[in-house]
Amino acid sequence: MEPSIENVKTIISYIPYFEDNNNDIAVVISMGKTSYIQYDENFEQFIHEVYQSQILMPNYVEYLAFYEKYQDDYIPLIESADFDTLRAILTGYIEQEKIHEGLWRRAYEEDIFLYLLKAFKKLYDAQK
């Protein structure tokens, strides 16, 4: 079954969390010569809810290839995106953390998650 806008109901509840600029969502943990990023509990819960929402798009790389010119700045695209485009962008940020540690932190600092959630909410509210 294809995900629908109803699937975003839980994750859009995180808008206030992302609007609060006082959150320090991650700390770098050093262990000798290695280090890793540890995200705070609320942020980890958000990521869990994204996975649970079943809106992630398995073919996001192919889908976003069409929007390559936005690769360095998705915000203009987010503001006018449809549901599938928002899903693809969100999936990209969620999945790429595995390759680019710290991407979630950067996306948080640049308000990418906030823009995405507000765009999902706009679509959600419009379908009511």
C-alpha positions as CSV (number, residue, x, y, z in Angstrom):
1,M,0.0,0.0,0.0
2,E,1.4,3.4,-1.0
3,P,1.8,5.9,1.8
4,S,-0.7,8.7,2.0
5,I,-0.6,12.2,3.6
6,E,-2.3,10.6,6.6
7,N,1.0,8.9,7.4
8,V,2.6,12.2,8.4
9,K,0.2,12.9,11.2
10,T,2.7,11.8,13.9
11,I,5.8,13.4,12.5
12,I,4.2,16.9,12.0
13,S,3.7,17.0,15.8
14,Y,7.4,17.6,16.0
15,I,7.1,21.0,14.4
16,P,7.4,22.8,17.9
17,Y,10.5,20.8,18.7
18,F,12.2,22.0,15.4
19,E,11.0,25.5,16.0
20,D,12.8,25.7,19.3
21,N,16.3,26.9,18.3
22,N,17.6,26.2,21.8
23,N,17.8,22.4,21.3
24,D,21.3,21.0,21.1
25,I,20.4,17.9,19.3
26,A,23.8,16.2,19.2
27,V,27.1,15.9,21.0
28,V,30.4,14.5,19.6
29,I,31.6,11.7,21.7
30,S,35.4,11.1,21.5
31,M,36.9,7.8,22.3
32,G,40.6,7.9,21.8
33,K,41.3,8.4,18.1
34,T,37.7,7.8,17.1
35,S,34.6,9.9,17.7
36,Y,30.9,9.6,16.8
37,I,27.8,11.8,17.1
38,Q,25.2,11.0,19.7
39,Y,21.8,12.6,19.0
40,D,19.5,13.6,21.8
41,E,16.6,11.4,22.9
42,N,13.9,13.6,21.3
43,F,15.6,13.7,18.0
44,E,16.1,10.0,18.0
45,Q,12.4,9.6,18.7
46,F,11.6,11.8,15.7
47,I,13.8,9.6,13.5
48,H,12.0,6.5,14.9
49,E,8.6,8.1,14.1
50,V,9.8,8.9,10.6
51,Y,10.6,5.2,10.0
52,Q,7.3,4.1,11.6
53,S,5.3,6.5,9.4
54,Q,6.3,4.4,6.4
55,I,6.6,7.5,4.2
56,L,10.3,6.9,3.3
57,M,10.8,6.4,-0.4
58,P,13.0,3.4,-1.4
59,N,13.9,5.0,-4.9
60,Y,14.6,8.5,-3.6
61,V,18.0,8.7,-5.4
62,E,16.4,8.2,-8.8
63,Y,13.4,10.4,-7.9
64,L,15.7,13.3,-6.8
65,A,17.9,13.0,-9.8
66,F,15.2,15.0,-11.7
67,Y,15.7,17.9,-9.2
68,E,19.5,17.9,-9.3
69,K,19.8,21.7,-9.6
70,Y,18.4,21.9,-6.0
71,Q,20.9,19.5,-4.6
72,D,22.7,22.2,-2.6
73,D,19.6,23.9,-1.5
74,Y,16.3,22.1,-1.3
75,I,14.4,24.8,0.5
76,P,13.0,26.5,-2.6
77,L,11.9,23.1,-3.8
78,I,10.4,22.1,-0.5
79,E,8.2,25.2,-0.4
80,S,6.3,24.1,-3.6
81,A,6.8,20.3,-3.5
82,D,4.2,17.7,-3.7
83,F,3.9,14.8,-1.3
84,D,6.2,12.4,-3.2
85,T,8.9,15.1,-3.6
86,L,8.8,15.8,0.1
87,R,9.0,12.1,0.9
88,A,12.1,11.8,-1.4
89,I,13.9,14.8,0.2
90,L,13.1,13.6,3.7
91,T,14.3,10.1,2.8
92,G,17.5,11.5,1.4
93,Y,18.3,13.3,4.6
94,I,17.3,10.3,6.8
95,E,19.3,7.7,4.8
96,Q,22.4,9.8,4.0
97,E,23.3,10.1,7.7
98,K,24.6,6.5,7.4
99,I,27.2,7.8,4.9
100,H,27.6,11.4,6.0
101,E,27.7,11.4,9.8
102,G,26.4,14.7,11.1
103,L,24.1,15.4,8.2
104,W,21.1,15.3,10.5
105,R,22.7,17.9,12.7
106,R,23.4,20.1,9.7
107,A,19.8,19.7,8.4
108,Y,18.5,20.6,11.9
109,E,20.7,23.7,12.0
110,E,19.6,24.8,8.5
111,D,16.0,24.2,9.4
112,I,15.5,21.6,6.7
113,F,13.5,19.3,8.9
114,L,11.3,22.2,10.0
115,Y,10.7,23.3,6.4
116,L,9.8,19.7,5.4
117,L,7.5,19.2,8.4
118,K,5.7,22.5,7.7
119,A,5.3,21.5,4.0
120,F,3.9,18.1,5.0
121,K,1.5,19.9,7.5
122,K,0.3,22.3,4.7
123,L,-0.5,19.3,2.5
124,Y,-2.1,17.4,5.5
125,D,-4.3,20.4,6.4
126,A,-5.3,20.9,2.8
127,Q,-6.7,17.4,2.5
128,K,-8.9,17.7,5.5
